[in-house]
Amino acid sequence: MIIYGSQMYGKKERVTTWGSCEHCGAYAKQHSYSARKWGHLYFIPLIPMGGHVRVLFECSQCSMGSHIPIEQLPAVTDSVREGLKPAVAASMAGEQTFVDPEGDELHTGAQLAGAVSMLYACNVGDVVPSLLEKLPDGPARSLVEGSEYQVTGNPDAAIDCYKRAAKASPEDVVPLLWLAELLANRGRREEARAVYEKAAEMQPDNVGIVANLADLCEAMKDWDGVCDHYETLFAAAPSLGEDKKLVKTYKKACKKSRRDPVAVQ
Ligand SMILES: [Zn+2]
């Protein structure tokens, strides 16, 4: 048997983080590293296939990730760090949102906390402590602390930080969404559902929250809950009623809970 294929060789500047895989959905270890893809025969590299790349967030469960050409890494890193500046300024001014140079209104804490995993994946995670030093005590800082704990594999400490952010900013839905997602990923579904329900009360028109509730109910085999949330979803976004996969899940839940599938034909 001849064994040939392609593989990443010469892996360096490796960073391991924890996060949700955008391909398989698993909350698992993710690897970021610089390397080059080679065609191999018996695992001996023969032919380089393309240039050097930075692999980002390669999932330890499904091996999927993304990559950028290595020469673009400094520009990507700079743009992430540059993008933090207005968010840091907003945090120092105690503002929950800010308007970026393109005119979009962004959430201060989400922008800061969302950059943490990317900084780590680009091998500049060491700037996070200095970022934290600049931020005043408050919900945005708690979100960043939580994100760092989450990324570095300490989800329980992250959950505490997100709870603190939610408590400090009770009218803000963002800390609740970060908290609920991590609770759900940790298998703490009852708690996750309670947090999503609170978020749904604050933003009844937020289709994403309803979709997450439907997924959670499905995982918990709460078929009545699945039906209720799908009916809300189809009413709020009728185009979803044409998605075969969603309709199939909804009809299955209706059958399980002996309800008529009133929301679809
Ligand atoms: Zn995966």
Residues whose N, C-alpha, C, O or C-beta is under 5 A from the ligand:
A	BS01	ZN	C21 H23 C24 G25 A26 C59 Q61 C62 S63
